[in-house]
Amino acid sequence: MNPIASVLAISTLSTTFATASDFLKPFEHIHMSESGTPYVHSFGIEPAFTGRDLFIDHTYRVGDGVAEHESEIELEWAFTERLGIIMEVPYVWEDEEGVATGSGFGDLAIVPRALLIESERFLLTAQMEVVLPTGSSRFGGETAIAPGIAMWNDLGKGWTLNSGIAIEHGFDADETELIYGVGLVKSFGKKAADHADHADHAGHSHATAGLFHLHLEVTGSTPLNGADKGDINLEGLVGVSYGVISGLDIRAGYLFPLTTPRDFDKGFNGGLVFHF
């Protein structure tokens, strides 16, 4: 059997489904699995693991006479070991040929989430993204919901896989689309278990400092209704991230379209991740 398929099969068989009492267990801030594999955030895919983290990201895209800068602040906050929330809001600058330059806030997204299945090598989280029309008329103003799931798999030898799928429905435009993504991460450096005792940090371990990660991602969307129904829109990312010090990661990535027609020609992403 294919090694990756074997890992996925074993992970699924050994999973632990959450009971009612599990959702009330106090949050423990751990950045690694029980085997010492680091939990690493992908750029464009929500994590299956819980945490208390602040992201400050900036993305630049250019193409078809349009240059767009988007800065986003995202807060991930775990209330308990399995229950948490994500809140994010972007600010956009757009310069289009023949059109006045514009800027403004995008819509606020709030994402309640619950970790339902957990094992040493597999996590599955259910979530419900709610988009509120708090942004400017040019870059926001849409009410939407997006129920979905996020998964994490330990593939072995420093390889992990983040993946997710959701169905987003915009009420104002009455548009529904399938949103999906996979992010492959290769971690380099000593395993967290080799230089930090999982039990000796009172549930607050930042042992991923000093680890270097290579990211390969594909994200996309497919409209489920309307004139573009069935179209597949994909973009790729190649990036790196590094744990600079305890509680701080830096990351950077190159974005590129994978399907046509293209929404952009190329893009770049850079940011900071603070762990609390």
Backbone as CSV, one residue per row, in Angstrom:
resi,resn,N_x,N_y,N_z,CA_x,CA_y,CA_z,C_x,C_y,C_z
1,MET,0.843,-1.197,0.000,0.000,0.000,0.000,0.874,1.240,0.000
2,ASN,0.425,2.291,-0.649,1.142,3.560,-0.656,1.390,4.030,0.779
3,PRO,2.629,4.494,1.118,2.925,4.899,2.500,1.983,5.950,3.043
4,ILE,1.633,6.955,2.237,0.729,7.994,2.710,-0.647,7.412,2.985
5,ALA,-1.107,6.534,2.091,-2.419,5.911,2.296,-2.418,5.069,3.562
6,SER,-1.289,4.403,3.847,-1.187,3.592,5.064,-1.318,4.443,6.304
7,VAL,-0.632,5.602,6.297,-0.698,6.509,7.453,-2.115,7.003,7.665
8,LEU,-2.788,7.392,6.560,-4.154,7.888,6.673,-5.073,6.815,7.211
9,ALA,-4.895,5.582,6.754,-5.750,4.493,7.210,-5.526,4.204,8.682
10,ILE,-4.260,4.120,9.100,-3.950,3.855,10.501,-4.469,4.980,11.387
11,SER,-4.303,6.240,10.939,-4.758,7.390,11.717,-6.252,7.327,11.928
12,THR,-6.980,6.987,10.885,-8.432,6.950,10.977,-8.891,5.878,11.935
13,LEU,-8.249,4.699,11.897,-8.658,3.599,12.757,-8.385,3.880,14.227
14,SER,-7.357,4.688,14.501,-6.953,4.905,15.891,-7.480,6.210,16.471
15,THR,-8.417,6.854,15.808,-8.919,8.130,16.283,-9.768,7.984,17.529
16,THR,-9.846,9.079,18.285,-10.661,9.142,19.488,-11.747,10.185,19.285
17,PHE,-13.015,9.749,19.345,-14.124,10.671,19.191,-14.368,11.389,20.511
18,ALA,-14.700,12.668,20.439,-14.897,13.477,21.635,-16.180,13.102,22.355
19,THR,-16.113,13.088,23.685,-17.297,12.944,24.513,-17.675,14.324,25.044
20,ALA,-18.829,14.413,25.678,-19.304,15.706,26.166,-18.314,16.332,27.138
21,SER,-17.720,15.524,28.024,-16.788,16.068,29.017,-15.486,16.548,28.381
22,ASP,-15.112,15.971,27.230,-13.874,16.376,26.576,-13.893,17.842,26.166
23,PHE,-15.072,18.352,25.805,-15.163,19.729,25.321,-14.916,20.754,26.426
24,LEU,-14.969,20.318,27.685,-14.782,21.241,28.800,-13.403,21.152,29.433
25,LYS,-12.544,20.286,28.900,-11.194,20.175,29.448,-10.430,21.482,29.228
26,PRO,-9.671,21.939,30.224,-8.924,23.194,30.085,-7.959,23.138,28.903
27,PHE,-7.790,24.276,28.273,-6.896,24.368,27.128,-5.446,24.223,27.562
28,GLU,-4.672,23.401,26.844,-3.238,23.260,27.058,-2.528,23.730,25.800
29,HIS,-1.651,24.704,25.959,-1.014,25.322,24.792,0.183,24.489,24.363
30,ILE,-0.063,23.528,23.491,0.974,22.640,22.993,1.086,22.804,21.482
31,HIS,2.300,22.943,20.972,2.512,23.111,19.538,3.037,21.839,18.884
32,MET,2.686,20.694,19.469,3.185,19.435,18.930,2.200,18.322,19.279
33,SER,2.264,17.252,18.515,1.465,16.076,18.840,2.164,15.303,19.954
34,GLU,1.531,14.228,20.430,2.121,13.423,21.493,3.433,12.772,21.061
35,SER,3.595,12.568,19.748,4.825,11.953,19.245,5.902,12.985,18.967
36,GLY,5.605,14.276,19.197,6.594,15.329,18.998,6.566,15.962,17.630
37,THR,5.586,15.609,16.793,5.461,16.239,15.475,4.869,17.631,15.634
38,PRO,5.506,18.677,15.102,4.985,20.035,15.305,3.686,20.276,14.553
39,TYR,2.794,21.024,15.180,1.597,21.534,14.522,1.995,22.831,13.815
40,VAL,1.944,22.849,12.493,2.403,23.999,11.722,1.229,24.569,10.931
41,HIS,1.003,25.869,11.040,-0.077,26.531,10.319,0.282,26.675,8.843
42,SER,-0.648,26.316,7.986,-0.511,26.614,6.571,-0.893,28.074,6.322
43,PHE,-0.588,28.582,5.140,-0.876,29.980,4.809,-2.364,30.207,4.564
44,GLY,-2.982,29.354,3.740,-4.350,29.615,3.300,-5.366,28.589,3.727
45,ILE,-5.042,27.774,4.750,-5.929,26.699,5.184,-6.058,26.768,6.697
46,GLU,-7.294,26.778,7.180,-7.515,26.848,8.621,-7.015,25.551,9.279
47,PRO,-6.405,25.643,10.470,-5.851,24.449,11.112,-6.930,23.608,11.779
48,ALA,-6.657,22.313,11.902,-7.550,21.438,12.662,-7.233,21.505,14.156
49,PHE,-6.001,21.878,14.515,-5.614,21.951,15.914,-6.033,23.286,16.522
50,THR,-6.237,23.300,17.822,-6.630,24.517,18.522,-5.379,25.270,18.984
51,GLY,-5.538,26.556,19.229,-4.405,27.345,19.683,-4.826,28.739,20.088
52,ARG,-3.877,29.476,20.585,-4.048,30.895,20.889,-2.934,31.643,20.172
53,ASP,-3.277,32.140,18.993,-2.289,32.702,18.092,-2.830,33.960,17.422
54,LEU,-1.921,34.886,17.134,-2.256,36.109,16.403,-1.439,36.141,15.116
55,PHE,-2.123,36.321,13.983,-1.472,36.373,12.680,-1.566,37.789,12.120
56,ILE,-0.458,38.290,11.636,-0.432,39.554,10.902,0.191,39.255,9.549
57,ASP,-0.632,39.281,8.501,-0.191,38.893,7.166,-0.416,40.015,6.163
58,HIS,0.458,40.060,5.161,0.271,40.990,4.041,0.439,40.224,2.739
59,THR,-0.529,40.394,1.826,-0.502,39.707,0.536,-0.551,40.733,-0.585
60,TYR,0.296,40.522,-1.578,0.330,41.381,-2.765,0.067,40.527,-3.996
61,ARG,-0.908,40.952,-4.814,-1.219,40.271,-6.067,-1.239,41.298,-7.195
62,VAL,-0.781,40.866,-8.382,-0.781,41.761,-9.521,-1.168,40.973,-10.765
63,GLY,-1.911,41.638,-11.671,-2.305,41.001,-12.919,-3.460,41.725,-13.571
64,ASP,-3.507,41.715,-14.918,-4.577,42.356,-15.692,-4.754,43.824,-15.320
65,GLY,-3.635,44.516,-15.106,-3.697,45.937,-14.817,-4.163,46.285,-13.423
66,VAL,-4.212,45.302,-12.539,-4.659,45.532,-11.166,-3.556,45.120,-10.199
67,ALA,-3.232,45.984,-9.260,-2.306,45.672,-8.186,-3.086,45.776,-6.869
68,GLU,-3.038,44.717,-6.084,-3.819,44.684,-4.845,-2.937,44.312,-3.670
69,HIS,-3.053,45.101,-2.608,-2.400,44.815,-1.336,-3.491,44.510,-0.317
70,GLU,-3.305,43.435,0.432,-4.277,43.090,1.477,-3.534,42.757,2.764
71,SER,-3.823,43.511,3.808,-3.287,43.222,5.133,-4.403,42.628,5.981
72,GLU,-4.079,41.575,6.700,-5.116,40.888,7.484,-4.615,40.596,8.886
73,ILE,-5.489,40.805,9.841,-5.242,40.405,11.224,-6.186,39.265,11.552
74,GLU,-5.630,38.187,12.074,-6.430,37.014,12.432,-6.074,36.561,13.839
75,LEU,-7.089,36.344,14.641,-6.900,35.848,16.006,-7.527,34.473,16.127
76,GLU,-6.738,33.501,16.544,-7.252,32.174,16.863,-7.213,32.030,18.383
77,TRP,-8.351,31.696,18.969,-8.413,31.638,20.433,-9.163,30.394,20.878
78,ALA,-8.481,29.537,21.606,-9.083,28.326,22.149,-9.646,28.616,23.536
79,PHE,-10.925,28.278,23.737,-11.549,28.443,25.050,-11.264,27.235,25.935
80,THR,-11.321,26.050,25.343,-11.002,24.804,26.026,-10.105,23.990,25.101
81,GLU,-9.840,22.757,25.480,-8.985,21.902,24.669,-9.566,21.661,23.278
82,ARG,-10.894,21.698,23.162,-11.533,21.350,21.888,-12.418,22.445,21.305
83,LEU,-12.711,23.482,22.045,-13.598,24.540,21.556,-12.821,25.836,21.371
84,GLY,-13.062,26.511,20.264,-12.367,27.757,20.013,-13.064,28.608,18.978
85,ILE,-12.409,29.697,18.618,-12.981,30.629,17.648,-11.846,31.286,16.860
86,ILE,-12.126,31.639,15.633,-11.215,32.415,14.806,-11.930,33.700,14.406
87,MET,-11.241,34.820,14.488,-11.778,36.095,14.020,-10.743,36.741,13.108
88,GLU,-11.191,37.219,11.958,-10.256,37.821,11.010,-10.909,38.974,10.265
89,VAL,-10.084,39.976,9.970,-10.568,41.127,9.216,-9.443,41.638,8.328
90,PRO,-9.715,41.887,7.035,-8.687,42.401,6.126,-8.854,43.891,5.866
91,TYR,-7.765,44.502,5.430,-7.799,45.860,4.905,-7.149,45.812,3.527
92,VAL,-7.818,46.381,2.517,-7.400,46.208,1.129,-7.087,47.550,0.479
93,TRP,-5.958,47.587,-0.263,-5.627,48.704,-1.157,-5.633,48.152,-2.580
94,GLU,-6.326,48.811,-3.486,-6.403,48.328,-4.862,-6.145,49.452,-5.850
95,ASP,-5.235,49.215,-6.776,-4.885,50.183,-7.809,-5.144,49.541,-9.167
96,GLU,-6.178,50.007,-9.874,-6.563,49.443,-11.162,-6.441,50.507,-12.244
97,GLU,-5.863,50.128,-13.373,-5.691,51.062,-14.484,-7.038,51.591,-14.953
98,GLY,-7.137,52.918,-15.055,-8.368,53.536,-15.505,-9.428,53.679,-14.443
99,VAL,-9.136,53.232,-13.221,-10.095,53.312,-12.113,-9.392,53.966,-10.928
100,ALA,-10.113,54.778,-10.223,-9.529,55.460,-9.064,-9.052,54.433,-8.029
101,THR,-7.884,54.702,-7.462,-7.358,53.837,-6.413,-8.303,53.833,-5.224
102,GLY,-8.539,52.650,-4.673,-9.453,52.548,-3.540,-8.876,51.725,-2.423
103,SER,-9.375,51.933,-1.237,-8.950,51.155,-0.079,-10.094,51.094,0.914
104,GLY,-10.064,50.091,1.766,-11.098,49.961,2.776,-11.051,48.602,3.443
105,PHE,-11.807,48.473,4.499,-11.872,47.216,5.229,-12.752,46.210,4.492
106,GLY,-12.361,44.952,4.572,-13.214,43.869,4.132,-14.128,43.452,5.266
107,ASP,-14.911,42.421,5.029,-15.877,41.974,6.026,-15.208,41.200,7.158
108,LEU,-15.792,41.297,8.341,-15.343,40.542,9.506,-15.847,39.109,9.417
109,ALA,-14.946,38.155,9.626,-15.314,36.739,9.646,-15.123,36.192,11.056
110,ILE,-16.122,35.480,11.549,-16.080,34.840,12.865,-16.315,33.349,12.654
111,VAL,-15.412,32.525,13.214,-15.465,31.092,12.930,-15.451,30.282,14.228
112,PRO,-16.618,29.960,14.791,-16.652,29.019,15.920,-16.233,27.626,15.436
113,ARG,-15.499,26.897,16.282,-14.992,25.596,15.839,-14.900,24.608,16.994
114,ALA,-14.955,23.328,16.670,-14.886,22.278,17.677,-14.054,21.112,17.152
115,LEU,-13.058,20.707,17.928,-12.230,19.553,17.596,-13.010,18.286,17.960
116,LEU,-13.405,17.527,16.953,-14.280,16.367,17.162,-13.527,15.054,17.279
117,ILE,-12.456,14.906,16.512,-11.719,13.648,16.481,-10.240,13.952,16.681
118,GLU,-9.605,13.188,17.561,-8.199,13.429,17.865,-7.471,12.111,18.069
119,SER,-6.318,11.995,17.452,-5.410,10.885,17.717,-3.996,11.411,17.596
120,GLU,-3.029,10.525,17.786,-1.635,10.944,17.721,-1.269,11.458,16.331
121,ARG,-1.948,10.950,15.274,-1.556,11.300,13.912,-2.694,11.861,13.075
122,PHE,-3.832,12.155,13.708,-4.964,12.668,12.929,-5.852,13.549,13.798
123,LEU,-6.287,14.695,13.235,-7.235,15.586,13.895,-8.314,15.964,12.885
124,LEU,-9.543,16.119,13.379,-10.639,16.615,12.542,-11.458,17.614,13.345
125,THR,-11.636,18.800,12.778,-12.376,19.879,13.426,-13.526,20.327,12.537
126,ALA,-14.690,20.538,13.140,-15.836,21.109,12.432,-15.923,22.591,12.768
127,GLN,-16.325,23.393,11.789,-16.393,24.827,12.020,-17.522,25.451,11.208
128,MET,-17.926,26.645,11.615,-18.976,27.389,10.926,-18.528,28.837,10.783
129,GLU,-18.050,29.194,9.606,-17.632,30.569,9.369,-18.846,31.446,9.105
130,VAL,-18.907,32.575,9.792,-19.977,33.545,9.605,-19.336,34.861,9.181
131,VAL,-19.699,35.352,8.003,-19.154,36.603,7.479,-20.194,37.703,7.663
132,LEU,-19.795,38.762,8.346,-20.705,39.863,8.641,-20.401,41.055,7.734
133,PRO,-21.424,41.773,7.270,-21.227,42.877,6.303,-20.710,44.155,6.956
134,THR,-19.494,44.063,7.507,-18.917,45.207,8.209,-17.950,46.002,7.339
135,GLY,-17.609,45.485,6.143,-16.618,46.129,5.307,-17.179,47.250,4.462
136,SER,-16.279,47.907,3.730,-16.687,48.985,2.834,-17.471,48.418,1.663
137,SER,-18.183,49.272,0.962,-19.010,48.815,-0.153,-18.176,48.229,-1.285
138,ARG,-16.925,48.687,-1.440,-16.072,48.193,-2.521,-15.417,46.860,-2.200
139,PHE,-15.127,46.625,-0.941,-14.385,45.414,-0.579,-15.140,44.506,0.394
140,GLY,-16.383,44.793,0.645,-17.139,43.969,1.577,-18.627,44.162,1.394
141,GLY,-19.340,44.067,2.508,-20.776,44.268,2.466,-21.595,43.023,2.190
142,GLU,-20.996,41.848,2.347,-21.671,40.590,2.048,-21.898,39.786,3.326
143,THR,-23.092,39.235,3.470,-23.391,38.321,4.568,-23.297,36.894,4.042
144,ALA,-22.554,36.043,4.753,-22.349,34.688,4.255,-22.097,33.732,5.417
145,ILE,-22.324,32.454,5.155,-21.965,31.395,6.092,-21.199,30.320,5.321
146,ALA,-20.331,29.600,6.044,-19.529,28.565,5.384,-19.250,27.436,6.369
147,PRO,-20.162,26.469,6.481,-19.864,25.301,7.309,-18.803,24.435,6.638
148,GLY,-17.908,23.858,7.443,-16.855,23.045,6.858,-16.103,22.244,7.893
149,ILE,-15.084,21.530,7.418,-14.216,20.755,8.296,-12.765,21.053,7.957
150,ALA,-11.891,20.877,8.946,-10.449,21.003,8.764,-9.797,19.745,9.317
151,MET,-8.747,19.265,8.640,-8.076,18.037,9.058,-6.570,18.230,9.105
152,TRP,-5.927,17.459,9.977,-4.466,17.422,10.083,-4.026,15.980,10.123
153,ASN,-3.015,15.644,9.327,-2.458,14.294,9.311,-0.953,14.342,9.477
154,ASP,-0.434,13.477,10.338,1.003,13.275,10.467,1.378,12.152,9.502
155,LEU,2.118,12.489,8.435,2.485,11.509,7.418,3.810,10.821,7.724
156,GLY,4.496,11.259,8.772,5.760,10.647,9.155,6.961,11.339,8.546
157,LYS,8.118,11.178,9.194,9.393,11.714,8.734,9.362,13.222,8.489
158,GLY,8.637,13.946,9.345,8.591,15.404,9.258,7.562,15.953,8.296
159,TRP,6.780,15.097,7.665,5.749,15.543,6.723,4.388,15.572,7.411
160,THR,3.671,16.668,7.252,2.296,16.768,7.747,1.410,17.350,6.645
161,LEU,0.118,17.113,6.781,-0.839,17.560,5.774,-1.992,18.282,6.450
162,ASN,-2.193,19.553,6.091,-3.376,20.304,6.499,-4.350,20.329,5.326
163,SER,-5.621,20.113,5.590,-6.612,20.130,4.517,-7.938,20.627,5.051
164,GLY,-8.777,21.105,4.154,-10.080,21.615,4.577,-11.034,21.711,3.410
165,ILE,-12.314,21.680,3.728,-13.358,21.830,2.721,-14.561,22.498,3.368
166,ALA,-15.213,23.392,2.631,-16.373,24.121,3.160,-17.305,24.476,2.008
167,ILE,-18.548,24.719,2.348,-19.531,25.223,1.383,-19.957,26.605,1.852
168,GLU,-19.645,27.616,1.059,-19.953,29.002,1.417,-21.161,29.497,0.638
169,HIS,-22.093,30.100,1.360,-23.272,30.681,0.709,-23.365,32.162,1.050
170,GLY,-23.360,33.005,0.006,-23.543,34.441,0.179,-25.008,34.792,0.002
171,PHE,-25.603,35.364,1.029,-27.052,35.606,1.006,-27.428,36.761,0.088
172,ASP,-26.613,37.799,0.046,-26.973,38.965,-0.758,-26.938,38.646,-2.251
173,ALA,-25.903,37.944,-2.685,-25.775,37.594,-4.099,-26.445,36.262,-4.422
174,ASP,-26.878,35.527,-3.387,-27.467,34.191,-3.546,-26.523,33.290,-4.342
175,GLU,-25.251,33.287,-3.948,-24.243,32.465,-4.613,-23.669,31.457,-3.626
176,THR,-23.466,30.243,-4.115,-22.919,29.176,-3.289,-21.699,28.592,-3.984
177,GLU,-20.627,28.368,-3.225,-19.442,27.771,-3.826,-18.766,26.815,-2.860
178,LEU,-18.099,25.843,-3.454,-17.305,24.879,-2.699,-15.890,25.437,-2.564
179,ILE,-15.378,25.465,-1.343,-14.038,25.990,-1.064,-13.195,24.865,-0.485
180,TYR,-11.966,24.717,-0.966,-11.157,23.580,-0.538,-9.676,23.925,-0.606
181,GLY,-8.882,23.139,0.096,-7.451,23.376,0.083,-6.690,22.239,0.731
182,VAL,-5.454,22.045,0.288,-4.532,21.090,0.900,-3.181,21.769,1.048
183,GLY,-2.537,21.528,2.166,-1.231,22.123,2.421,-0.264,21.085,2.962
184,LEU,0.777,20.800,2.198,1.802,19.843,2.601,2.949,20.605,3.263
185,VAL,3.369,20.142,4.428,4.422,20.819,5.195,5.543,19.830,5.500
186,LYS,6.769,20.227,5.226,7.942,19.451,5.607,8.718,20.238,6.653
187,SER,8.900,19.645,7.821,9.587,20.308,8.926,11.023,19.799,9.032
188,PHE,11.945,20.746,9.214,13.358,20.419,9.346,13.847,20.864,10.712
189,GLY,14.715,20.050,11.316,15.238,20.363,12.634,14.887,19.252,13.600
190,LYS,15.346,19.385,14.828,15.073,18.364,15.824,13.587,18.322,16.126
191,LYS,13.053,17.111,16.279,11.649,16.988,16.651,11.427,17.657,17.998
192,ALA,10.218,18.195,18.154,9.902,18.891,19.401,10.136,17.994,20.603
193,ALA,9.842,16.705,20.452,9.986,15.789,21.581,11.448,15.600,21.969
194,ASP,12.377,15.904,21.043,13.787,15.720,21.318,14.381,16.835,22.165
195,HIS,13.745,18.019,22.171,14.341,19.118,22.931,13.340,19.838,23.821
196,ALA,12.197,19.187,24.092,11.232,19.743,25.036,10.380,18.634,25.591
197,ASP,10.332,18.502,26.891,9.506,17.485,27.526,8.051,17.912,27.457
198,HIS,7.239,17.092,26.838,5.829,17.427,26.644,5.109,17.673,27.960
199,ALA,5.551,16.990,29.002,4.840,17.098,30.274,5.421,18.150,31.205
200,ASP,6.619,18.650,30.895,7.289,19.546,31.826,7.002,21.012,31.592
201,HIS,6.120,21.322,30.645,5.881,22.725,30.324,4.514,23.208,30.786
202,ALA,3.893,22.443,31.678,2.601,22.856,32.245,1.616,23.251,31.158
203,GLY,1.661,22.519,30.059,0.697,22.777,28.996,0.985,23.999,28.158
204,HIS,2.192,24.577,28.275,2.464,25.793,27.500,3.841,25.681,26.848
205,SER,3.922,24.843,25.828,5.200,24.577,25.194,5.336,25.303,23.865
206,HIS,6.445,26.026,23.695,6.746,26.692,22.422,8.019,26.086,21.840
207,ALA,8.094,24.748,21.863,9.313,24.061,21.490,9.585,24.072,19.997
208,THR,8.703,24.656,19.185,8.948,24.695,17.742,9.899,25.824,17.362
209,ALA,10.356,26.644,18.304,11.365,27.659,17.998,12.603,26.986,17.444
210,GLY,13.126,27.515,16.336,14.297,26.943,15.700,13.987,25.960,14.599
211,LEU,12.728,25.595,14.424,12.346,24.686,13.350,12.057,25.467,12.070
212,PHE,12.446,24.877,10.944,12.238,25.466,9.628,11.241,24.594,8.862
213,HIS,10.297,25.241,8.155,9.240,24.492,7.476,9.119,24.933,6.016
214,LEU,8.977,23.962,5.138,8.705,24.200,3.732,7.228,23.917,3.466
215,HIS,6.547,24.852,2.761,5.110,24.745,2.525,4.810,24.624,1.034
216,LEU,3.947,23.674,0.689,3.406,23.534,-0.656,1.894,23.467,-0.528
217,GLU,1.185,24.419,-1.135,-0.258,24.493,-0.945,-1.003,24.670,-2.257
218,VAL,-2.213,24.123,-2.283,-3.155,24.376,-3.364,-4.495,24.700,-2.722
219,THR,-5.069,25.841,-3.073,-6.391,26.221,-2.596,-7.257,26.557,-3.798
220,GLY,-8.561,26.416,-3.613,-9.430,26.670,-4.752,-10.889,26.798,-4.376
221,SER,-11.686,27.090,-5.388,-13.129,27.230,-5.212,-13.828,26.822,-6.495
222,THR,-15.065,26.348,-6.340,-15.901,25.954,-7.470,-17.323,26.437,-7.221
223,PRO,-17.852,27.355,-8.023,-19.239,27.793,-7.858,-20.207,26.616,-8.041
224,LEU,-21.232,26.587,-7.197,-22.227,25.523,-7.266,-23.532,25.982,-7.900
225,ASN,-23.613,27.265,-8.220,-24.785,27.784,-8.936,-24.353,29.004,-9.753
226,GLY,-25.261,29.552,-10.528,-24.962,30.747,-11.314,-24.292,30.424,-12.637
227,ALA,-23.894,31.484,-13.341,-23.332,31.346,-14.686,-22.003,30.603,-14.699
228,ASP,-21.240,30.678,-13.603,-19.931,30.022,-13.554,-19.976,28.664,-12.871
229,LYS,-21.147,28.086,-12.727,-21.305,26.804,-12.038,-20.360,25.751,-12.611
230,GLY,-19.627,25.100,-11.713,-18.731,24.027,-12.115,-17.328,24.452,-12.476
231,ASP,-17.067,25.756,-12.628,-15.719,26.217,-12.942,-14.781,25.948,-11.762
232,ILE,-13.562,25.546,-12.055,-12.564,25.266,-11.024,-11.516,26.376,-11.038
233,ASN,-11.347,27.020,-9.900,-10.372,28.106,-9.757,-9.337,27.693,-8.715
234,LEU,-8.099,27.518,-9.150,-7.046,27.039,-8.266,-5.864,27.999,-8.250
235,GLU,-5.232,28.098,-7.077,-3.969,28.820,-6.975,-3.013,28.032,-6.102
236,GLY,-1.726,28.181,-6.371,-0.710,27.472,-5.615,0.144,28.410,-4.797
237,LEU,0.846,27.832,-3.845,1.764,28.606,-3.001,2.970,27.740,-2.660
238,VAL,4.143,28.339,-2.772,5.375,27.745,-2.266,5.923,28.714,-1.229
239,GLY,6.131,28.233,-0.008,6.566,29.150,1.039,7.433,28.497,2.089
240,VAL,7.905,29.313,2.999,8.726,28.853,4.117,8.264,29.555,5.387
241,SER,8.484,28.902,6.515,8.252,29.539,7.806,9.335,29.082,8.772
242,TYR,9.568,29.916,9.782,10.671,29.637,10.706,10.322,30.138,12.105
243,GLY,10.563,29.294,13.101,10.372,29.693,14.483,11.570,30.488,14.973
244,VAL,11.426,31.810,15.006,12.563,32.687,15.334,12.950,32.555,16.802
245,ILE,11.969,32.748,17.653,12.162,32.625,19.094,10.921,31.967,19.659
246,SER,10.936,31.668,20.927,9.764,31.109,21.573,8.593,32.075,21.443
247,GLY,7.525,31.607,20.787,6.336,32.432,20.653,6.261,33.291,19.416
248,LEU,7.221,33.180,18.475,7.189,34.015,17.273,7.706,33.248,16.066
249,ASP,6.876,33.176,15.031,7.266,32.605,13.744,7.203,33.695,12.678
250,ILE,8.064,33.580,11.663,7.964,34.424,10.481,7.718,33.520,9.279
251,ARG,7.062,34.054,8.245,6.797,33.222,7.074,6.671,34.084,5.821
252,ALA,6.930,33.463,4.668,6.838,34.152,3.393,6.520,33.125,2.315
253,GLY,5.756,33.548,1.302,5.373,32.621,0.257,5.158,33.317,-1.076
254,TYR,5.280,32.534,-2.152,5.044,33.002,-3.514,3.760,32.368,-4.027
255,LEU,2.840,33.204,-4.541,1.541,32.752,-5.027,1.514,32.752,-6.543
256,PHE,0.800,31.783,-7.128,0.695,31.712,-8.581,-0.610,31.005,-8.967
257,PRO,-1.231,31.419,-10.071,-2.479,30.781,-10.513,-2.201,29.431,-11.156
258,LEU,-3.147,28.497,-10.999,-3.015,27.169,-11.580,-4.049,26.898,-12.670
259,THR,-5.082,27.733,-12.734,-6.134,27.537,-13.729,-6.382,28.851,-14.463
260,THR,-7.069,28.748,-15.589,-7.467,29.924,-16.372,-8.985,29.959,-16.478
261,PRO,-9.573,31.164,-16.612,-8.906,32.471,-16.666,-8.282,32.836,-15.324
262,ARG,-7.212,33.615,-15.384,-6.463,33.952,-14.187,-7.028,35.192,-13.519
263,ASP,-7.123,35.127,-12.188,-7.518,36.311,-11.420,-6.322,37.223,-11.180
264,PHE,-5.089,36.678,-11.274,-3.875,37.448,-11.069,-2.734,36.706,-11.754
265,ASP,-1.600,37.380,-11.928,-0.439,36.763,-12.560,0.537,36.174,-11.549
266,LYS,0.752,36.884,-10.453,1.653,36.411,-9.408,1.345,37.164,-8.118
267,GLY,1.852,36.633,-7.023,1.608,37.282,-5.745,2.638,36.856,-4.709
268,PHE,2.671,37.609,-3.618,3.595,37.329,-2.530,2.861,37.489,-1.198
269,ASN,3.253,36.670,-0.224,2.661,36.743,1.103,3.771,36.723,2.141
270,GLY,3.648,37.576,3.129,4.598,37.587,4.235,3.882,37.910,5.526
271,GLY,4.374,37.373,6.631,3.679,37.667,7.874,4.391,37.158,9.110
272,LEU,3.767,37.458,10.236,4.239,37.066,11.557,3.149,36.273,12.263
273,VAL,3.569,35.291,13.058,2.642,34.501,13.868,3.117,34.570,15.314
274,PHE,2.261,35.116,16.179,2.562,35.212,17.614,1.777,34.138,18.346
275,HIS,2.476,33.356,19.182,1.840,32.315,19.985,1.739,32.794,21.435
276,PHE,0.533,32.711,21.999,0.319,33.167,23.376,0.334,31.995,24.348
